[in-house]
């Protein structure tokens, strides 16, 4: 049976609570709630993190699960896609803009 927003809000017992199709909510002993999806790719079991509840709600977690399932059906690893996107963002953040002046040492 899929989770509801009321049920998720009231979960306090640590454990994993399944929503279906590999998606579950992991509740830690400290009461934090994390959306995760378990899947298999190339014969290996993998885990994909979608975010923390309530920042990522049920609807958004299910949409992310749907996108991950589509990637799997195309033969792509959703974890690798997420990692590549994250790497691209990091590279963009650290790239020096072309218009930024380069410091030059001027002799006295």
C-alpha positions as CSV (number, residue, x, y, z in Angstrom):
1,X,0.0,0.0,0.0
2,X,1.5,3.4,-1.0
3,X,2.4,5.9,1.7
4,X,0.2,9.0,2.3
5,X,1.4,12.4,3.4
6,X,-0.4,12.0,6.8
7,X,1.3,8.6,7.4
8,X,4.7,9.9,6.5
9,X,4.3,12.9,8.8
10,X,3.4,10.7,11.7
11,X,6.2,8.1,11.3
12,X,8.6,8.2,14.2
13,X,9.7,4.5,14.5
14,X,13.1,4.0,12.7
15,X,13.0,1.8,9.7
16,X,12.2,1.6,6.0
17,X,8.6,2.2,4.8
18,X,7.9,1.1,1.2
19,X,5.9,3.2,-1.2
20,X,6.2,0.8,-4.1
21,X,8.4,0.1,-7.2
22,X,11.6,0.4,-5.2
23,X,10.8,3.7,-3.5
24,X,10.9,3.9,0.2
25,X,11.2,6.3,3.1
26,X,14.0,5.6,5.5
27,X,13.4,7.0,9.1
28,X,16.6,7.3,11.2
29,X,16.7,6.9,15.0
30,X,17.0,10.7,15.2
31,X,13.7,11.1,13.3
32,X,15.0,12.3,10.0
33,X,13.3,11.0,6.9
34,X,15.1,10.2,3.6
35,X,13.6,9.2,0.3
36,X,15.5,6.4,-1.3
37,X,15.1,4.0,-4.3
38,X,16.6,0.6,-4.6
39,X,17.2,-0.7,-8.1
40,X,19.4,-3.1,-10.0
41,X,21.7,-2.2,-12.8
42,X,24.1,-4.6,-14.6
43,X,23.3,-7.3,-12.0
44,X,24.3,-5.1,-9.1
45,X,21.9,-3.7,-6.4
46,X,22.2,0.1,-6.2
47,X,20.7,2.9,-4.1
48,X,19.5,6.3,-5.3
49,X,18.8,9.1,-2.9
50,X,16.0,11.6,-3.7
51,X,16.2,14.0,-0.8
52,X,14.9,14.7,2.7
53,X,11.2,14.8,3.7
54,X,9.5,17.4,3.9
55,X,11.8,19.3,1.5
56,X,11.1,16.6,-1.1
57,X,7.4,15.6,-0.8
58,X,5.7,12.3,-1.8
59,X,4.7,13.6,-5.2
60,X,8.2,14.8,-6.1
61,X,9.8,11.6,-4.8
62,X,7.4,9.6,-7.0
63,X,8.2,11.8,-10.0
64,X,11.9,11.2,-9.5
65,X,11.3,7.5,-9.2
66,X,9.4,7.6,-12.5
67,X,12.3,9.4,-14.2
68,X,14.7,6.8,-12.8
69,X,12.6,4.0,-14.0
70,X,12.5,5.6,-17.5
71,X,16.3,5.8,-17.5
72,X,16.5,2.1,-16.5
73,X,14.2,1.2,-19.3
74,X,16.5,3.0,-21.8
75,X,19.5,1.0,-20.4
76,X,21.0,3.9,-18.5
77,X,22.1,4.0,-14.9
78,X,20.1,6.7,-13.0
79,X,22.9,6.9,-10.4
80,X,25.4,7.7,-13.1
81,X,23.1,10.3,-14.6
82,X,22.7,12.0,-11.3
83,X,26.5,11.9,-10.6
84,X,27.3,13.4,-14.0
85,X,24.8,16.2,-13.6
86,X,26.2,17.0,-10.2
87,X,29.8,17.0,-11.6
88,X,28.7,19.4,-14.4
89,X,27.2,21.8,-11.8
90,X,30.4,21.7,-9.8
91,X,32.5,22.4,-12.8
92,X,30.3,25.3,-13.7
93,X,30.6,26.8,-10.2
94,X,34.4,26.5,-10.2
95,X,35.0,27.7,-13.8
96,X,36.5,31.2,-13.9
97,X,34.4,33.6,-16.0
98,X,36.0,34.7,-19.2
99,X,35.5,38.3,-18.3
100,X,37.2,38.1,-14.9
101,X,40.5,40.1,-15.0
102,X,43.7,38.1,-14.4
103,X,45.9,39.6,-11.7
104,X,49.2,40.8,-13.0
105,X,52.3,41.6,-10.9
106,X,53.5,45.1,-11.7
107,X,57.1,45.8,-10.8
108,X,57.9,48.8,-8.7
